[in-house]
Amino acid sequence: MDEHVDTIVVGAGVAGLTAARLLSRAGQRVVVLEARERIGGRVWTDRAGGVATDLGASWIHGITDSAVYAAAQAFGMRTVEFTVGGYQPDSRPIAYYDPAGVRLTDAAARRFTDDIHAVDTTLRGVIAGSAPYDSYRDVTEVALAAQGWDAQRTQRVREYLEHRSEEQYGAAIEDLAAHGLDDDVVEGDEVVFPDGYDRLPARLAEGLDVRLGHVVTGVRWSADGVRVTADRGAMTARAGVVTVPVGVLRSPDFVVDPPLPEPVSGALSRLTMNAFEKIFLRFPAKFWDDGVYAIRQQGPEGRWWHSWYDLTPLHGVPTLLTFAAGEAATGLGDRDRDRVVASVLAQLRRLYGQRVPQPVDVHITAWQDDPFARGSYAYMVPGATTADHDDLATPVGGVLHLAGEATWTDDPATVTAALHSGHRAAERVLGRSTPIDRLWAG
């Protein structure tokens, strides 16, 4: 006979652990089934060499009124301010280099960032009046044309907008919906975690019945509840909370029966996983300027590698982080590792010459190749609306609830979204409100 509990949670990432913790604290018997042999989902910290490296989520994008920041503080997690995670043009000191590889003067950099702000001001109105299937490329081109600039000035800002789409959502600007960056707002400083972001899911999981290595292949729902089938057997419950990424939900390896109804199915069809990987390079010594948060190069040489972030303050180890996004990330795992590193270094040497040594350590992520992620996070394709995120979480049959970063409209693709969506799912299962601070209080 199948084991029966009050609620089954599929996935031990932040969304699943949040839901399970709140339900458990409300007196329910909850089981969390996790396919991997670890908790955390796309929050994953590597500690090789004694340095914590966050391979998945890294930032809290704005600590003002942030529940994630409140939880991190309550759990005693150290943070370091690093306010460039939202691809801001000028929130903190950034070293810009022109297409020839020469660093812009402060005045020239200010003129460039002023241009970005001017386009963004125009862009808000253009997006508000956009057609349903307009892409982010469509609306940015309208906003650029409205400035009346010469071709070179326009191209520099166009490149910035292309890179912003890629770095924020791992999507080519043509593939992202016009409204795809509507949530691109940072309230307060951004912070990262020198001891690793995975301390958050570790604390959320304390006291929970989390079963690792249980690969769920199917969820059947009816008026009586849910039946979850995994490679180690089946379980039943009055309710189910499914927190697997959009890439898994859309795959044939995860079957929901009966199929998800509208509006859930429609929303799912308009969200897809991105191609977005991190490349960490540790060097024997710093060769870049002190006092900058990021290095960015303009021009065609920056098509793939255009931004590097100085992570040295986290651990005192000279480290640059760059992102492979969109075209640069697609199929990254199939490319020769040494050639990828050489490609990145070639761009750094355009800016710094032979001062750039070989790195002593390199780490390249592979979220696209992870069968339990199938990408880093979800984005809106043309035809999507911002409501699709919340519609994806519409309760199914009163018994099945979807949660995760893709199901939260206000700040999708973040740990914040995962946490809030897990809280919402728990409240819907319970049929009543429960304070989010029950996650960390007491």
N, C-alpha and C positions, 0 to 999 in steps of 0.2 A: 504494500500500500504506500502511496506517495506520502511523504512528510508534509504536514499542513501547519502553516503559521499564519499570523495576522497579515503581514505584508512581506512580499519578496521585493528586494531592490536589486536590479541588475546593473552592475558597475560600481566599483569602489573608488571612483574619482571624487572630487569635491562635491559635486551635485548629489551623488548617491549616498555618500557618507553623511552629508548634511541632512538629507531626508531621513536616513536611518537613525541618526542620533536623536533627532527631534521626536520621531515616532517611538523610539525606545524609551526616551525620557517621559513620554506620555503614557507609558505602561504597555505598549504593544510588544508582541514577540515578532522580531524582525530578523530576517536572514539576508545578508548581502552576498551575492554571487559575483565573483570577479574572475575573468578569464586569465589574467596575468598571474604571475607568481609574486606579485607585489601590489600594494595599494597605491592610490594617487592618480591613476589614469594618465592624463597629459600633464600632470605635475610630477616631475621625475628629476631627482637630483643625483648626479654622479659624484662620488667622492674619491676618485682615483687620485693618487698623489697627495692626499690630504687637503685638497681644495674642493669646496662645494661648487659644482657647476650645474645650473638649472637647465636641463636639456629641453624642457617644455616651457611652461609658464615661468616668467621671471619677475614681472612687474606688478605692482598695484598702480593702475593708471589713475592716480588722483586719490589722495587719502582723506579728503574732506568728506565727512559724513559717510565713510566707507565701512560697511560691515566687515569686510575682509580685514581691513586695518584694525578695527576694534578687536576682532578675533586674534589677530597676530599679536597685538599688544597684550591681550589677556593671557595668551599662551607663552608670553615671554620671548617672542621671536625678534631678534635684532634686525634692524633695517638700516639701509644706507640710501640717502636721497640721490636719485638719478633721474632727473626730469627731462628725458628726451625720448622716452619709450613710445610716445604718441606721434613720432615723426614731426615734432614741432620744428619750425624753421629757426627760431631764435629764443626759445625759452631759457636756454643756458648757453655758455660759450661754445660755439661750433666753429671749427676751422674749415672754411670753404676754399676750394681750389678751382680755378677756371679751367676751360677745356685744354689749355696748354700745360696744365699742371702747376701753375703759379698761384700761390695763396692770395686770395682777395684781401685788399686792405679793409680795415674796419668800416670805412665809409662805403666802399663798394659792396661789402657784404650787407650793410644796412639798406642800401638801395635795392638789392636783390630781395631781401626779406620784406621790404615795404611793398615790392611788386607782388609778392605772394599774398600778402594781406589784402591788397587791392583786389586781386582776382577772387579771393575767398569771399570778400564782401559782395561782389557781383554774383558769385556762384550761388549764394543762398537763394536769391530770387529766381535764378535760372532753374535750379533744382525744384523749387516749389512749383514752377510752371511747366515742368517736364512732362513728356508723354510716357505712358506706362512702360514701353519697351526701350526707352532711352538708356544708353549706357553712361557710365561716368565719363568716358571719352566724349560722348556727345555734348554733355552739359559743360564740361571744362572747355571745350573748343568754342562754344558760344561765349562763355565768360572771357576767354582770352581775346577773342575778336573784338569784344566790346571795349577793350582798353585802347585800341588804336596804336599799338606799339609797332616798332620795326621787327623784322623777322628774327633777328638774333635775340633781342630782348624777350620776345614771345617764346622762343624755343627754350631759353633757360628755365622759364617758369613752367613750360609744358613738361620738360623733363622732371622737374620737381614733382608735379602732379602725378606723372606716371609712376615715379618711385614711391610716392605716398600710397598710391593704390596697392602697389606690390608689397610694401613693407607693412601696411596696416592689415591687408587681407590676403596677401599671397596670391593675388589675382592680377592678370593683365588689365589695364585700364578699360579695354574694350569689353572685357568679360564681367566687369562689376556693374551692378545696377546703379542708375543715377543716384538713388537714395542710399547706396551702399555704405557711405561714410557719414550718414546723418548723425550717428552716435559718437562721432569723433570729437569728443569734448573731455578735457581733463580738468577736474575740479581739485585744485590744490597740488602739492608736490607729488611726484611719483617716487616710489621707493623700490629697492630690490633687497634680496636677503643673502647676506654673506654666509650664513650657516645653512642655507638651502630652504627653498619654498616647501619641500616635502614635509617639513615639520608641521605644517597646517593639516594635511590629511592624516598624518600620524596621530595628532591629538584628537581630531574628529573621530577617528576609528577606535579610540580607547573604550573598552568595555563592550564593543559590538561583536556580533557573530558574523564575522567576515570569512567566507570560504574561498580561498585562492585556488587558481587552477581549474575553475569550473567554467567551461566555455558554453555559454548559452546559445542555442541554435534556434529556439522557437518559443514564442509566447502565445498561448491561446487564451482568449478572453470571452466571457459570457456573463449573463446576469448573476451567475453564482460566484464569480470571482475569476481568478487567473490560474493557469497551469503553465509552469515554466519548465522547458526541457533543456537539459544540459548534457554534456558528454559523460557526466557521472550520475545521471538519473534525472528524475523529475520531481517537482515540488508543486504544491498548490497553496493558495492563499486567498483571503478575501479581497486583497488589492495588490497591484503591482506598480512599481515605479521603475521605468526603464530609462537609463541615463547613458546608453551607448551613443557614440558620436554619429552625426548625420551619415558619414561614410559607411558605417556599419548598418544603420537603419535602411539605407538604400541598397545594400548588397544582398545577393541571393542566399548568403550564408546565415542570415538572420530573418526568420519568417514570423510575421505577426498574422494570426489567424483568428477570426476573419480579418481580411486586409484593413488597414487603417482607413477610416471613413473621412469624408470632408468635415471640417476644413483642414484636418491634419494632413491628409495625403497630398492635397494641393500645395500646402505650405512646404512640405518635404520636397516636392518636385522642383521648387524654386530656390532651394538652398543646396549648395554642393560644397565638398571639401576642397581645400586649397593645396597648392604646392608651395611649401614654406619650410625651409630648414635653416638651422643655425650652424655657423662655422666659427669655432673658438680657436684662436691662435695665441699661444704663449711663447714669449720671446725671452732670450737671455738678458736683455736690457731694453729700456724704452728708447725709441728713436724718434718718437713724435713729440709734439710740443706739450709742455705742462699746462695745466689750467684749462683744457678743453674737454668737453664731454664727448664730442663726436668729431669725426673727420668726414667731409663730404666732397666729392669731386663732380664737377659739371661736365657736360659735353658727351660725345658719343662713346668715349672710353669708359664712361660710367654706366653703360647699358646694363651690365650684369653686376659689377662690383662698384658701388658708388658711396657707401656709407660704412664707417667703422666706428665702434663704440668702445671707449676706454674703460675697461672693467678693473683696471689696476687698483683703484681705491677699495675694492671689496676685500682683497686678500694681500695686497702689497706685491703681487706677482704681475709683471708686465703682460697684460692680456688685451687683445682686441677681439671684438665680436663683430662679425658681419653676417648678413642674411642672404641666403639664396632664395629668391622669391620668383614665383611665376615661371617664366621661361627658363631662368637660370636654375631653378630647382627641379623642373620636370626631368625625371630620369637621372637625378644626381647620383643615386646609388649604383647606377650602371657605368658611371664614368670612372676612369682611373683616378684614384685618390691623389696621387702625386701631381697629376696634371691639373686637378682642381686647385690644389694648393699653389702650384706655380702660377696659375691664372690670377689668383688673388694677389700674390706677391708682386706680380708684374705691374699691377695697378698701384700698389703701395710704392713701388720703386720709381714710378713716374713722378710721384710727389716728393719722395725722400731720398732718391738715389740709392747708392750702394750702402747707405747706412742701415738699410733693412736687412737683417740677418735671416738665416733660416730659423723657423720656429723650433722650439725644443719640444713642443707638444701641439697636436692638432686634434680637435674633436669635431666630427661632422654628424649631425643628427640624420635620422632616416624615418621620419613620421609617415611619409607616403608609403613606405614598405611595411609598416606595422599593420597586421591584419585586424587589430583591435582598435585602430584609429583611422587608417586610410587617408591620412592628411593631418594637418595641425589644427585647423578649426574651420568652421563653415563661413561661407559668404553668400550674399544675395546676387543671383544672376539677373540680367535684364528681364523685366516682367514681374519681378518680385516687389513686394511692398514691405515696409517696416513691420506691418502687422503680422507678417508671416512668422516672425519669431514667436510671438505669443500664441498665434493660431496653432503652431506645432505642438503646443502644450495643452490644447483643449482636451479635457477629460474624455476618455473613450469608454462608453458603456457604464460610466460611473465607477469603474473598477481599475482602469488602466491609465497611468499618468506618465507622460514623457517629461524629462527634465534634462538639463545640461546647458552648456554655453550657447547653443544655437536656439534655445527656447525662451530667451529673455530679451525683450525689445530694447530696453534702456541702454544696455552696455554689453551687447553680444560679443562672443569670441574672447571672453575674459573669465578669470576665476570668480570675479564679482558676479557675473551672470550665472555661473554654475552654482554658486552658493545661494543666491536669491531664488533660483529656479528650484533647487532642492527644498528650500524653505516653503515655497508655494506648494510644491507637490505634497509635502507633509501636511500642510494645512488642509488641502483638499481631501486627503485620505482621512484625516481626523474629522472633517466637517466643521472645524472651528479654527479660530485664529490662535496662534501661539507665538510668543515673542521670539524674535530671531536671536536675542541675546541668551536664550536658553542653551544655545550651542556652546557657549563658553562660560556662562555664569554658574557658580556653584560646583 
